[in-house]
Amino acid sequence: MAEIEREAMEYDVVIVGAGPAGLSAAIRLKQLDADLNVVVLEKGSEVGAHILSGAVLDPCGLDALIPDWKEKGAPLNVPVKDDKFYMLGEAGQVRIPNFPMPPLMHNHGNYIVSMGNVCRWMAEQAEELGVEIFPGMACSEMVYGENGEVKGVVAGVFGLEPDGSYGPNTEPGMELHGKYVFLSEGVRGSLSKEVIAKYDLSAGKEPQKYGVGMKEIWEIDPAKHKEGSVTHTMGWPLGSNAGGGSFIYHLENNQVYVGFVVHLNYKNPHLYPYMEFQRFKHHPMVADLLKGGKRVAYGARAITEGGYQSMPKLVAPGVALLGCSAGMVNVPRIKGNHNAMLSGKAAAEAAYDAIKAERSGDELTVYETEVRNGAIGSDLKKVRNVKPMWSKWGLTASLMLGGLDMWTNTFGFSLFGTLGHGKNDAESTEDASKHQPIDYPKPDGTLSFDRLTNVSFAATNHEESQPCHLRLADPEIPVKVNLPKYDEPAQRYCPAGVYEVVEDESGPRFVINFQNCVHCKTCDIKDPSQNITWTTPQGGDGPNYPNM
């Protein structure tokens, strides 16, 4: 790679990822100094194309960043009017009353939104301030300076040969240099993963934990639609097999977000998260809501769940991790967008002060301090024990003890201190011989759908001649290790049907259908041998979510 010559462009701040964190940082930088040169690089075909979120948005991040967002037409049109929690059994449900829940769990004052549309609106605000935004520009490499600091990124590499080499038609891309680089790639971003490893930013922290979130948009019978209604469920169909739950949000135009989250620390490699989601829709309460409706979109994405104790160090020389690149999701609230926005604002303010003091390429320690001791840290500290309680003691105990812990944390103390997570999600997978296979009903094509049919509703696309962006450290491990030991769980944990084990005359063969990939990163997280690495494909490739 040393012989590749690229043009370089100089900026004050280079931001990777046009999600809520990156766009908030860009907006705040230009608010502070209109003369700063700020660029945002987005791998999706347009801003919002790769944004998948529930989402019920706590507007505190927008309030801090753009106080007059209502007057400026932010697409927050559906305030939460009704908030319900249910424990499901196979044939019925029990409602959990709202009154014993800690105040932080209430959704009064929040909005049901399309985060894709919110990000598109934020991009408009950023461009009006003079921010340069380049969609379709995947960032594939970090650029390091002479002293080991992050200097910039390589973006816009196109036309690699199928084996990953440079050919006669390859566009080598450009280097974009900045006094500081912000990584706001979302969950398990490839550059963030590299930086965390290079600078050992997770030293002394708990392992990061994850879930896989799957979501469909449905258009339902207007008679059943209740705009502003929010429903969360736990229990069936997961039971004791895995942690997780669902969300059902009624937004505008008779549309409903139907989502399902499975915690990736499950033990049984026979578990099939996608089919758990499809089975969930056959619960009588859900089936009745969706009857007569139609699914119009599908997507999937990993979710950070480790919380406060799993956040790595957020800064290294020349670089800062923002939002879900660091893991700022409040797990019991199923909310992270507000913290992403606040992190972008805090990083921008730290970089502005540093640039004003004629610094560059150093650690923005002020940003780290603000995140851990400010509003984000306060939000995450209160719920830090909910996830480890659920993992260690199960759903019922975590409901009671987690609720108690959130209440006491509201008053500034915890009876449990700070609990650890223990194993990472890959290490949690046990041998297939210890578990029974799970018999999943065949999708009926009306309420439930096979994976490949649903993936077509994600509008995902990858140029077939490019290198596979899902890299195997050892191509023999899937068949020689994972298949006999774990029944090769990649066949099941991927929500897009990317991985198959195909039997032919020469025996089993591992096949990667990378064209199906929706960039959820589950394989990078859950593979028990940690043999799969997700890397960024060409810019513009991947899902194109219209209204997620």
C-alpha positions as CSV (number, residue, x, y, z in Angstrom):
1,M,0.0,0.0,0.0
2,A,3.0,2.3,0.5
3,E,3.3,2.9,-3.2
4,I,-0.2,4.2,-3.6
5,E,-0.1,8.0,-4.2
6,R,-3.2,9.9,-3.1
7,E,-4.1,13.6,-3.1
8,A,-4.7,15.0,0.3
9,M,-7.2,17.6,1.6
10,E,-6.7,19.5,4.8
11,Y,-9.5,20.3,7.3
12,D,-9.8,21.4,10.8
13,V,-12.0,18.5,11.8
14,V,-12.7,15.3,9.8
15,I,-15.9,13.4,10.9
16,V,-16.6,9.8,9.8
17,G,-20.3,9.1,9.8
18,A,-23.4,11.2,9.2
19,G,-25.4,9.9,12.1
20,P,-26.7,12.0,15.0
21,A,-23.3,12.1,16.7
22,G,-21.3,13.2,13.7
23,L,-23.8,15.7,12.5
24,S,-24.2,17.2,15.9
25,A,-20.4,17.6,16.1
26,A,-20.4,19.3,12.7
27,I,-23.2,21.7,13.5
28,R,-21.7,22.7,16.9
29,L,-18.2,23.3,15.4
30,K,-19.7,25.7,12.8
31,Q,-21.9,27.3,15.5
32,L,-18.8,28.1,17.5
33,D,-16.7,29.3,14.5
34,A,-18.1,29.7,11.0
35,D,-14.5,29.8,9.6
36,L,-13.6,26.2,10.7
37,N,-13.3,23.8,7.8
38,V,-15.4,20.7,8.7
39,V,-16.1,17.7,6.6
40,V,-18.5,14.8,7.2
41,L,-17.9,11.5,5.3
42,E,-20.9,9.1,5.0
43,K,-20.6,5.6,3.5
44,G,-24.3,5.4,2.7
45,S,-25.6,6.5,-0.6
46,E,-27.3,9.4,1.1
47,V,-27.5,10.7,4.6
48,G,-29.9,8.5,6.5
49,A,-29.6,5.5,4.1
50,H,-27.9,3.4,6.8
51,I,-29.8,4.7,9.8
52,L,-31.8,2.1,11.6
53,S,-33.4,3.1,14.9
54,G,-36.6,2.5,16.8
55,A,-37.0,5.2,17.6
56,V,-38.4,7.1,20.5
57,L,-36.2,10.2,20.7
58,D,-35.5,12.1,23.9
59,P,-35.1,15.6,22.5
60,C,-32.7,16.7,25.2
61,G,-29.8,16.4,22.7
62,L,-31.6,18.6,20.1
63,D,-32.6,21.0,22.8
64,A,-28.9,21.6,23.7
65,L,-27.8,21.7,20.1
66,I,-30.5,23.6,18.2
67,P,-32.9,25.1,20.8
68,D,-35.3,26.4,18.1
69,W,-35.6,23.0,16.3
70,K,-39.4,23.2,16.3
71,E,-39.3,26.5,14.4
72,K,-36.7,25.1,12.0
73,G,-39.0,22.2,11.1
74,A,-37.3,19.3,12.7
75,P,-39.3,16.1,11.8
76,L,-40.4,15.4,15.4
77,N,-44.1,15.2,14.6
78,V,-45.5,12.5,16.9
79,P,-45.2,13.1,20.6
80,V,-45.6,10.0,22.8
81,K,-49.2,9.8,24.1
82,D,-49.4,6.3,25.5
83,D,-46.8,4.2,27.1
84,K,-47.3,0.5,27.9
85,F,-45.2,-2.4,29.1
86,Y,-46.2,-6.1,28.8
87,M,-44.9,-9.5,29.9
88,L,-45.8,-11.9,27.2
89,G,-46.8,-15.6,27.4
90,E,-47.4,-17.7,24.4
91,A,-51.2,-17.1,24.4
92,G,-51.6,-13.9,26.4
93,Q,-50.0,-11.0,28.2
94,V,-49.8,-9.2,31.5
95,R,-49.4,-5.4,31.6
96,I,-46.8,-4.1,33.9
97,P,-48.1,-0.9,35.6
98,N,-46.2,2.3,35.0
99,F,-46.3,3.7,38.5
100,P,-43.6,1.5,40.1
101,M,-41.2,2.3,37.3
102,P,-38.4,4.9,37.9
103,P,-39.0,8.3,36.3
104,L,-36.3,7.8,33.7
105,M,-38.3,5.0,32.1
106,H,-41.3,7.3,31.3
107,N,-41.6,8.5,27.7
108,H,-43.6,11.7,28.5
109,G,-42.0,14.5,26.4
110,N,-40.4,12.1,23.9
111,Y,-41.2,11.7,20.2
112,I,-41.7,8.8,17.8
113,V,-39.4,9.6,14.9
114,S,-37.7,8.3,11.8
115,M,-34.0,8.8,12.8
116,G,-33.2,8.6,9.1
117,N,-35.4,11.7,8.5
118,V,-34.0,13.4,11.6
119,C,-30.5,12.9,10.2
120,R,-31.5,14.2,6.8
121,W,-32.8,17.3,8.5
122,M,-29.7,17.7,10.6
123,A,-27.6,17.4,7.5
124,E,-29.5,20.3,6.0
125,Q,-28.8,22.4,9.1
126,A,-25.1,21.5,8.9
127,E,-24.8,22.4,5.2
128,E,-26.5,25.7,5.8
129,L,-23.8,26.5,8.2
130,G,-21.1,25.6,5.7
131,V,-20.3,22.0,6.6
132,E,-19.1,19.8,3.7
133,I,-21.0,16.5,3.6
134,F,-19.9,13.7,1.2
135,P,-22.3,10.7,1.0
136,G,-21.2,7.6,-0.8
137,M,-17.6,8.0,0.6
138,A,-16.7,5.0,2.7
139,C,-13.6,5.5,4.9
140,S,-11.5,2.4,4.6
141,E,-8.2,3.3,6.3
142,M,-6.8,5.4,9.0
143,V,-3.9,7.7,8.3
144,Y,-1.3,8.1,11.1
145,G,1.2,10.9,11.6
146,E,4.9,10.6,12.4
147,N,4.4,10.5,16.1
148,G,1.7,7.8,16.0
149,E,-1.2,10.2,16.2
150,V,-4.3,9.9,14.0
151,K,-3.8,12.3,11.1
152,G,-6.8,11.5,8.9
153,V,-8.6,8.9,6.9
154,V,-8.6,7.4,3.4
155,A,-12.0,7.8,1.7
156,G,-13.5,7.0,-1.7
157,V,-11.6,3.9,-2.8
158,F,-13.5,2.3,-5.7
159,G,-12.9,-0.5,-8.2
160,L,-10.7,-2.8,-6.2
161,E,-10.1,-6.2,-7.8
162,P,-12.1,-9.1,-6.4
163,D,-9.0,-10.3,-4.4
164,G,-8.7,-6.8,-2.8
165,S,-5.7,-5.7,-4.9
166,Y,-5.4,-2.5,-6.9
167,G,-6.1,-2.9,-10.6
168,P,-6.0,-0.7,-13.7
169,N,-9.5,0.7,-13.0
170,T,-9.1,1.3,-9.2
171,E,-9.7,4.7,-7.9
172,P,-7.3,5.0,-5.0
173,G,-9.4,7.6,-3.1
174,M,-8.1,10.6,-1.1
175,E,-6.6,11.3,2.2
176,L,-8.5,13.8,4.3
177,H,-6.4,15.2,7.1
178,G,-7.7,17.0,10.1
179,K,-6.3,18.6,13.2
180,Y,-8.7,16.1,14.9
181,V,-10.7,13.2,13.6
182,F,-14.1,12.2,15.0
183,L,-15.2,8.6,14.6
184,S,-19.0,8.4,14.7
185,E,-19.5,5.2,12.7
186,G,-22.1,3.7,14.9
187,V,-21.9,0.3,16.5
188,R,-18.7,-1.8,15.9
189,G,-17.4,0.5,13.2
190,S,-14.3,-0.8,11.5
191,L,-12.1,2.2,12.1
192,S,-13.2,2.6,15.7
193,K,-12.4,-1.1,16.2
194,E,-8.9,-0.4,14.8
195,V,-8.3,2.6,17.0
196,I,-9.6,1.0,20.1
197,A,-7.2,-1.9,19.5
198,K,-4.2,0.3,18.5
199,Y,-4.3,2.5,21.5
200,D,-5.7,-0.2,23.9
201,L,-8.6,2.0,24.8
202,S,-10.6,-0.8,26.4
203,A,-7.9,-1.5,29.0
204,G,-9.4,-1.8,32.4
205,K,-13.0,-1.7,31.1
206,E,-15.7,-4.3,31.0
207,P,-16.1,-6.1,27.6
208,Q,-18.6,-4.4,25.4
209,K,-22.0,-6.2,25.1
210,Y,-24.4,-6.2,22.2
211,G,-27.8,-7.0,20.9
212,V,-29.1,-7.5,17.4
213,G,-32.1,-5.3,16.7
214,M,-34.5,-6.2,13.8
215,K,-37.2,-3.9,12.6
216,E,-40.1,-3.8,10.1
217,I,-42.3,-0.9,9.1
218,W,-45.9,-1.9,8.7
219,E,-48.9,0.0,7.3
220,I,-51.9,-1.1,9.3
221,D,-55.6,-0.8,9.3
222,P,-56.4,2.8,10.2
223,A,-59.0,1.6,12.8
224,K,-56.2,-0.1,14.8
225,H,-53.7,2.8,14.5
226,K,-53.1,4.9,17.6
227,E,-50.6,7.7,16.7
228,G,-48.2,8.3,19.5
229,S,-48.7,4.9,21.2
230,V,-45.6,3.1,22.5
231,T,-45.5,-0.5,23.6
232,H,-42.6,-2.6,24.9
233,T,-42.7,-6.3,25.7
234,M,-40.5,-8.9,27.3
235,G,-40.8,-12.7,27.8
236,W,-42.2,-14.9,25.0
237,P,-41.0,-16.1,22.6
238,L,-37.4,-15.8,24.0
239,G,-38.2,-17.2,27.5
240,S,-35.0,-18.5,29.1
241,N,-33.2,-18.9,25.8
242,A,-32.0,-15.3,25.5
243,G,-32.5,-11.8,26.8
244,G,-34.3,-9.3,24.8
245,G,-37.7,-7.9,24.0
246,S,-39.8,-5.9,21.5
247,F,-41.0,-2.4,20.7
248,I,-44.1,-1.3,18.8
249,Y,-44.3,2.4,18.0
250,H,-47.3,4.0,16.2
251,L,-46.0,6.9,14.0
252,E,-47.7,8.9,11.3
253,N,-49.7,7.8,8.3
254,N,-51.0,4.6,9.8
255,Q,-47.5,3.2,10.0
256,V,-46.1,1.2,12.9
257,Y,-42.5,0.3,13.8
258,V,-42.4,-3.3,14.9
259,G,-39.0,-4.2,16.3
260,F,-37.3,-7.0,18.2
261,V,-34.0,-7.1,20.1
262,V,-32.1,-10.3,21.0
263,H,-29.2,-9.9,23.4
264,L,-26.1,-11.6,21.8
265,N,-24.8,-13.2,24.9
266,Y,-27.1,-16.2,24.4
267,K,-25.6,-19.6,25.0
268,N,-27.5,-21.9,22.6
269,P,-25.9,-21.8,19.2
270,H,-29.1,-23.2,17.7
271,L,-30.9,-20.0,18.6
272,Y,-32.2,-18.1,15.5
273,P,-32.7,-14.4,16.4
274,Y,-34.5,-13.6,13.1
275,M,-37.0,-16.4,13.5
276,E,-37.6,-15.4,17.1
277,F,-38.7,-12.0,15.7
278,Q,-40.9,-13.7,13.1
279,R,-42.5,-15.9,15.7
280,F,-43.1,-12.9,18.0
281,K,-45.5,-11.4,15.4
282,H,-47.8,-14.4,15.8
283,H,-48.5,-13.6,19.4
284,P,-52.3,-12.9,19.5
285,M,-51.8,-9.2,20.6
286,V,-49.4,-8.5,17.8
287,A,-51.1,-10.6,15.2
288,D,-54.4,-8.8,15.8
289,L,-52.7,-5.4,15.3
290,L,-51.0,-6.4,12.1
291,K,-53.9,-8.4,10.5
292,G,-54.9,-6.7,7.3
293,G,-51.7,-4.6,7.1
294,K,-48.6,-4.9,5.0
295,R,-44.9,-4.8,5.7
296,V,-43.2,-2.1,3.8
297,A,-39.6,-2.1,5.0
298,Y,-37.1,-4.3,6.9
299,G,-33.7,-3.7,8.5
300,A,-31.3,-5.0,11.2
301,R,-28.5,-3.5,13.2
302,A,-26.4,-4.4,16.2
303,I,-26.9,-2.3,19.4
304,T,-24.4,-1.6,22.1
305,E,-25.6,-2.8,25.5
306,G,-22.5,-2.7,27.8
307,G,-23.3,0.7,29.2
308,Y,-21.2,2.9,31.4
309,Q,-18.7,0.3,32.5
310,S,-18.0,-0.9,28.9
311,M,-17.3,2.4,27.4
312,P,-13.6,2.5,26.2
313,K,-11.4,5.5,26.7
314,L,-12.9,8.0,24.3
315,V,-9.8,9.8,23.1
316,A,-6.4,9.0,21.7
317,P,-3.9,11.3,20.0
318,G,-5.8,13.1,17.3
319,V,-9.0,11.1,17.5
320,A,-12.2,10.9,19.5
321,L,-15.0,8.2,19.6
322,L,-18.5,9.6,19.5
323,G,-21.9,8.1,20.2
324,C,-22.4,4.4,19.5
325,S,-18.7,4.1,18.4
326,A,-18.1,4.2,22.1
327,G,-21.4,2.6,23.3
328,M,-23.7,5.2,24.8
329,V,-27.1,3.4,24.7
330,N,-29.2,3.5,27.8
331,V,-30.3,-0.2,27.6
332,P,-33.6,-0.2,29.7
333,R,-34.7,2.9,27.9
334,I,-33.7,1.6,24.5
335,K,-32.4,5.0,23.7
336,G,-29.0,6.3,22.6
337,N,-29.6,9.0,20.0
338,H,-29.8,11.8,22.7
339,N,-26.5,10.7,24.1
340,A,-25.0,10.5,20.6
341,M,-26.0,14.2,20.0
342,L,-24.7,15.3,23.3
343,S,-21.4,13.5,22.7
344,G,-21.0,15.2,19.3
345,K,-21.7,18.6,20.9
346,A,-19.1,17.9,23.7
347,A,-16.4,16.7,21.2
348,A,-17.0,19.8,19.0
349,E,-16.6,22.1,22.0
350,A,-13.4,20.4,23.1
351,A,-11.9,20.5,19.6
352,Y,-12.8,24.1,19.1
353,D,-11.0,25.1,22.3
354,A,-8.0,23.1,21.3
355,I,-7.8,24.6,17.8
356,K,-8.3,28.1,19.2
357,A,-5.3,27.3,21.4
358,E,-3.3,26.2,18.3
359,R,-3.2,22.6,19.3
360,S,-3.7,19.6,17.1
361,G,-3.2,15.8,17.1
362,D,-3.3,15.6,20.9
363,E,-5.9,13.9,23.2
364,L,-9.1,15.9,23.8
365,T,-9.2,15.0,27.5
366,V,-11.8,17.7,28.2
367,Y,-14.2,15.7,26.0
368,E,-13.6,12.5,28.0
369,T,-14.2,14.3,31.2
370,E,-17.5,15.9,30.0
371,V,-18.9,12.6,28.8
372,R,-18.1,10.7,32.0
373,N,-19.1,13.4,34.4
374,G,-21.8,15.3,32.5
375,A,-25.3,14.5,31.3
376,I,-24.2,11.3,29.4
377,G,-22.4,9.8,32.3
378,S,-25.3,10.6,34.6
379,D,-27.8,9.0,32.2
380,L,-25.7,5.8,31.9
381,K,-24.6,5.4,35.5
382,K,-28.2,5.2,36.7
383,V,-28.8,2.1,34.6
384,R,-25.4,0.5,34.6
385,N,-26.4,-2.7,36.5
386,V,-29.6,-3.6,34.5
387,K,-27.8,-5.4,31.7
388,P,-25.4,-7.5,33.9
389,M,-28.3,-8.3,36.3
390,W,-30.3,-9.6,33.3
391,S,-27.3,-11.7,32.1
392,K,-26.5,-13.1,35.5
393,W,-29.8,-13.6,37.1
394,G,-32.5,-13.7,34.4
395,L,-35.4,-11.6,33.4
396,T,-37.6,-11.8,36.6
397,A,-34.8,-11.0,39.0
398,S,-33.5,-8.2,36.7
399,L,-37.0,-6.6,36.6
400,M,-37.2,-6.4,40.4
401,L,-33.6,-5.8,41.3
402,G,-32.9,-3.6,38.2
403,G,-35.9,-1.5,39.0
404,L,-34.8,-1.1,42.6
405,D,-31.3,-0.2,41.5
406,M,-32.6,2.4,39.1
407,W,-34.7,3.9,41.8
408,T,-31.8,4.1,44.3
409,N,-29.6,5.5,41.6
410,T,-32.2,8.2,41.0
411,F,-31.3,9.3,44.6
412,G,-27.5,9.0,43.9
413,F,-26.5,5.6,45.3
414,S,-26.6,1.9,44.4
415,L,-26.9,-1.1,46.7
416,F,-24.9,-3.2,44.2
417,G,-22.0,-0.9,43.3
418,T,-21.1,-1.5,39.7
419,L,-21.5,-5.0,38.4
420,G,-19.3,-6.6,35.7
421,H,-20.4,-8.3,32.5
422,G,-17.8,-11.1,32.5
423,K,-17.5,-12.8,29.1
424,N,-17.9,-11.1,25.8
425,D,-20.8,-12.2,23.5
426,A,-18.6,-14.5,21.4
427,E,-17.3,-16.3,24.5
428,S,-20.8,-16.8,25.8
429,T,-21.6,-19.3,23.0
430,E,-21.6,-22.8,24.2
431,D,-21.1,-26.1,22.4
432,A,-24.1,-27.2,20.3
433,S,-23.9,-30.6,22.1
434,K,-25.1,-28.9,25.3
435,H,-28.3,-27.6,23.8
436,Q,-31.3,-28.9,22.0
437,P,-32.1,-27.6,18.5
438,I,-35.1,-25.2,18.4
439,D,-38.0,-26.0,16.0
440,Y,-39.2,-22.8,14.4
441,P,-42.5,-22.6,12.5
442,K,-42.2,-21.9,8.8
443,P,-43.0,-18.3,7.9
444,D,-46.5,-17.9,6.6
445,G,-45.8,-15.1,4.1
446,T,-48.5,-12.9,5.7
447,L,-47.3,-12.1,9.2
448,S,-43.9,-13.7,9.1
449,F,-41.4,-13.9,6.2
450,D,-38.2,-15.8,5.2
451,R,-35.0,-13.8,5.5
452,L,-34.3,-13.3,1.8
453,T,-37.7,-12.0,1.1
454,N,-37.4,-9.5,4.0
455,V,-33.9,-8.5,2.9
456,S,-35.4,-7.3,-0.4
457,F,-37.3,-4.8,1.7
458,A,-34.0,-3.4,3.0
459,A,-33.1,-2.4,-0.6
460,T,-29.5,-3.5,0.1
461,N,-27.1,-3.6,-2.8
462,H,-23.4,-4.4,-3.2
463,E,-21.4,-4.3,-6.4
464,E,-20.7,-8.0,-7.0
465,S,-17.3,-7.6,-8.6
466,Q,-15.8,-5.9,-5.5
467,P,-13.9,-7.8,-2.8
468,C,-16.0,-9.5,-0.1
469,H,-16.1,-7.1,2.8
470,L,-16.6,-9.9,5.3
471,R,-13.1,-11.2,5.9
472,L,-12.2,-14.6,7.4
473,A,-9.0,-14.8,9.3
474,D,-8.9,-18.5,8.6
475,P,-11.2,-19.8,5.8
476,E,-11.1,-23.3,7.2
477,I,-12.5,-22.5,10.7
478,P,-16.2,-22.4,9.7
479,V,-16.2,-26.0,8.5
480,K,-13.4,-27.5,10.6
481,V,-14.2,-25.8,14.0
482,N,-17.5,-23.9,14.0
483,L,-19.6,-26.6,12.2
484,P,-18.7,-29.6,14.4
485,K,-18.5,-27.6,17.7
486,Y,-21.2,-25.0,17.3
487,D,-23.3,-26.2,14.3
488,E,-21.9,-23.1,12.6
489,P,-24.2,-20.5,14.1
490,A,-23.4,-17.9,11.4
491,Q,-26.2,-19.7,9.5
492,R,-28.6,-18.4,12.1
493,Y,-27.3,-15.3,13.9
494,C,-27.1,-13.3,10.7
495,P,-30.4,-11.5,10.1
496,A,-29.8,-11.2,6.4
497,G,-29.0,-14.8,5.3
498,V,-25.4,-13.9,4.4
499,Y,-23.8,-17.2,5.6
500,E,-24.6,-20.7,4.4
501,V,-23.2,-24.2,4.8
502,V,-23.7,-25.9,1.5
503,E,-23.3,-29.7,1.1
504,D,-21.9,-30.9,-2.2
505,E,-19.9,-34.0,-3.4
506,S,-16.8,-32.8,-1.6
507,G,-18.5,-32.2,1.7
508,P,-19.7,-29.1,3.6
509,R,-18.7,-25.7,2.2
510,F,-19.0,-22.3,3.8
511,V,-20.6,-19.7,1.5
512,I,-20.7,-15.9,2.1
513,N,-23.4,-14.1,0.2
514,F,-22.0,-10.7,1.0
515,Q,-24.5,-9.0,-1.4
516,N,-27.2,-9.6,1.2
517,C,-25.4,-7.8,4.0
518,V,-27.3,-5.0,5.8
519,H,-24.2,-3.9,7.8
520,C,-25.6,-5.0,11.1
521,K,-22.1,-6.3,12.3
522,T,-23.6,-9.2,14.2
523,C,-21.1,-11.6,12.6
524,D,-18.1,-9.5,13.8
525,I,-19.5,-9.7,17.3
526,K,-21.0,-13.2,17.8
527,D,-18.8,-15.5,15.8
528,P,-17.5,-17.9,18.5
529,S,-14.1,-18.2,17.0
530,Q,-13.9,-14.4,16.3
531,N,-12.9,-15.4,12.8
532,I,-15.1,-12.8,10.9
533,T,-14.1,-9.2,10.5
534,W,-16.6,-6.7,9.0
535,T,-14.9,-4.1,6.8
536,T,-16.4,-1.2,5.0
537,P,-17.4,-2.0,1.4
538,Q,-17.4,0.6,-1.3
539,G,-19.2,3.9,-0.5
540,G,-22.9,3.9,-1.3
541,D,-23.2,0.1,-0.9
542,G,-25.4,-1.5,1.7
543,P,-29.0,-0.9,2.7
544,N,-31.1,2.1,1.6
545,Y,-33.6,2.6,4.3
546,P,-36.3,5.1,3.2
547,N,-37.9,6.0,6.5
548,M,-36.3,4.0,9.3
